[in-house]
């Protein structure tokens, strides 16, 4: 990727602020540039499509920030269980149940699950379900993600008087659709989801195909 990841994150954070949403993560993996965004009251597909087109236009204007090779742009919201890779993500997840796998050679058990009770710029602490707590530094983590508590969610839903049909309060099926994703193209209609946008440095337009 041309430029620095920090600069791309900074620029995308500002763009997201203009939309009154928050940038959760930026990751380039196997030719897919994944931009994850969120808002406390949620994002519908139309709004997500707007953000996706804005990100695409930004990368067209700032080619120094875009991957040099052919790539796909995917703008999505976090799923029910989201990956934790950066200190800011850990801080926002304090109070949630998390699962952590440490890198080989780290002292103690490699797998840990419990409530994330604290996180700062250097370390985080997990209160294990079996008792006690453990503090780790981020470089000791191979993989970490939040854990969605289905039993608690169903209990809260029953308590709120919502029928246990598996559908969310917005009418979506949370079991089937844990998060929204939009792979955009400059030629896509607003709100269309599930397309792939192939981009390359010498192309002036994106070519969309269906997944």
C-alpha positions in Angstrom: 0.0 0.0 0.0 1.3 3.4 -0.9 1.6 6.0 1.9 1.3 4.9 5.5 -1.4 3.1 7.2 -1.6 5.8 9.9 -2.1 8.5 7.3 -4.9 6.5 5.6 -6.5 5.9 9.0 -6.3 9.6 9.8 -7.8 10.7 6.5 -10.6 8.1 6.7 -11.3 9.1 10.3 -11.9 12.7 9.2 -14.1 11.6 6.3 -16.2 9.5 8.7 -16.5 12.4 11.1 -18.0 14.4 8.2 -20.7 11.7 8.1 -21.2 11.8 11.8 -20.0 8.2 12.1 -16.9 6.5 13.6 -14.1 4.7 11.8 -13.7 1.3 13.5 -10.9 -0.3 11.5 -9.0 -0.3 8.2 -7.4 -3.5 6.9 -5.9 -4.7 3.7 -6.1 -8.4 3.4 -5.8 -10.6 0.3 -6.4 -7.7 -2.1 -9.5 -6.4 -0.2 -9.3 -3.0 1.5 -11.8 -3.4 4.4 -13.1 -0.2 6.0 -15.3 -0.8 9.0 -17.5 2.0 10.2 -20.2 2.3 12.9 -22.6 4.7 14.6 -24.3 4.3 18.0 -27.8 4.2 16.4 -26.8 2.0 13.5 -26.3 2.5 9.8 -28.7 1.4 7.1 -27.6 0.2 3.7 -28.4 3.5 1.9 -26.2 5.5 4.3 -23.5 2.8 4.1 -23.6 3.1 0.3 -23.1 6.9 0.6 -20.0 6.4 2.8 -18.7 3.7 0.4 -18.9 6.1 -2.6 -17.2 8.8 -0.6 -14.3 6.5 0.4 -13.9 5.4 -3.2 -13.8 9.0 -4.4 -11.3 9.9 -1.8 -9.0 7.1 -2.8 -9.3 8.1 -6.5 -8.2 11.7 -5.5 -5.5 10.4 -3.1 -3.8 7.6 -5.0 -0.9 7.9 -2.7 -3.1 6.3 0.0 -4.5 3.5 -2.1 -3.0 0.1 -2.7 -0.8 0.1 -5.8 -2.1 -3.2 -7.1 -5.6 -4.2 -8.2 -7.9 -4.3 -5.1 -11.5 -4.4 -3.9 -13.0 -1.8 -1.6 -15.4 -3.1 1.1 -17.1 -0.7 3.5 -19.0 -2.5 6.2 -20.3 -2.3 9.8 -18.9 -4.5 12.5 -20.6 -7.9 13.0 -22.1 -9.1 16.3 -18.6 -10.5 17.1 -16.0 -8.0 16.0 -12.2 -8.4 15.8 -10.1 -6.4 18.2 -6.7 -5.3 16.8 -6.1 -1.8 18.0 -6.0 -0.2 21.5 -8.9 2.0 20.6 -11.0 -1.0 19.7 -10.2 -2.7 23.0 -11.1 0.5 24.9 -14.5 0.7 23.2 -15.1 -3.0 24.0 -14.6 -2.6 27.8 -17.5 -4.3 29.5 -17.9 -6.9 26.7 -17.1 -10.6 26.8 -14.0 -11.3 24.7 -12.1 -14.3 23.5 -8.3 -14.0 23.2 -5.6 -16.3 21.8 -2.0 -15.4 22.6 1.0 -15.8 20.5 3.1 -19.0 21.1 5.6 -18.6 23.9 3.4 -16.3 26.0 3.2 -17.3 29.7 -0.1 -19.0 30.8 -2.9 -20.6 28.8 -3.0 -19.5 25.2 -6.8 -19.2 25.1 -8.7 -16.9 27.4 -12.4 -15.9 27.6 -14.0 -13.4 30.0 -15.1 -9.8 30.5 -12.7 -7.1 29.2 -12.5 -4.9 32.4 -9.8 -2.4 31.4 -7.7 -1.3 28.4 -5.2 1.4 27.8 -2.6 2.2 25.1 -0.2 -0.6 26.2 -2.2 -3.3 28.0 -5.7 -4.7 28.6 -7.2 -6.9 31.4 -9.7 -9.7 31.2 -11.6 -11.1 34.1 -11.8 -14.8 33.3 -15.1 -16.7 33.7 -13.3 -19.3 35.8 -12.2 -16.6 38.3 -9.2 -14.2 38.6 -8.0 -11.8 35.9 -5.2 -11.6 33.5 -3.4 -8.5 32.0 -1.8 -8.8 28.6 0.2 -6.5 26.4 -1.1 -6.1 22.8 2.0 -7.7 21.2 1.2 -10.9 23.1 -2.1 -11.3 21.2 -2.4 -13.4 18.1 -6.1 -12.9 17.8 -9.0 -11.4 19.8 -12.6 -10.7 19.3 -15.8 -9.9 21.2 -18.2 -12.7 22.0 -21.9 -12.2 21.4 -24.0 -13.5 24.3 -27.1 -15.0 22.6 -28.7 -16.1 25.8 -28.4 -12.7 27.4 -29.7 -11.0 24.2 -32.7 -13.4 24.1 -33.4 -12.7 27.8 -33.3 -9.0 27.2 -35.6 -9.3 24.2 -38.1 -11.3 26.2 -37.9 -8.7 29.0 -38.6 -6.0 26.5 -41.7 -7.9 25.2 -40.2 -8.6 21.7 -41.3 -11.8 20.1 -38.5 -14.4 19.9 -38.5 -14.7 16.1 -34.8 -14.1 15.5 -35.5 -10.8 13.9 -33.9 -7.6 15.1 -35.9 -4.5 16.2 -35.2 -3.0 12.7 -36.7 -6.0 11.0 -33.4 -7.6 10.0 -32.5 -11.2 10.9 -29.5 -10.8 13.2 -28.8 -14.5 13.0 -28.3 -14.4 9.3 -26.9 -10.9 8.9 -24.5 -10.0 11.8 -23.3 -6.9 9.9 -23.8 -4.9 6.8 -21.2 -4.8 4.0 -21.2 -2.7 0.8 -18.7 -3.3 -2.0 -19.3 -0.2 -4.0 -18.8 1.1 -7.5 -19.3 4.5 -9.0 -21.9 3.0 -11.2 -23.9 1.3 -8.5 -27.3 2.6 -7.4 -27.5 3.8 -3.8 -28.4 1.1 -1.4 -27.3 -1.8 -3.6 -25.2 -4.3 -1.5 -23.1 -7.3 -2.2 -21.3 -6.0 -5.4 -17.5 -6.1 -5.9 -15.6 -3.2 -7.1 -12.3 -4.0 -8.8 -9.9 -1.1 -8.9 -6.5 -0.7 -10.4 -4.1 2.3 -10.6 -4.6 3.0 -14.3 -8.4 2.7 -14.3 -10.6 5.8 -14.2 -13.8 3.8 -13.4 -14.6 0.9 -11.1 -15.9 -2.3 -12.7 -18.7 -3.8 -10.6 -19.7 -7.4 -10.7 -22.1 -9.3 -8.5 -20.9 -11.6 -5.8 
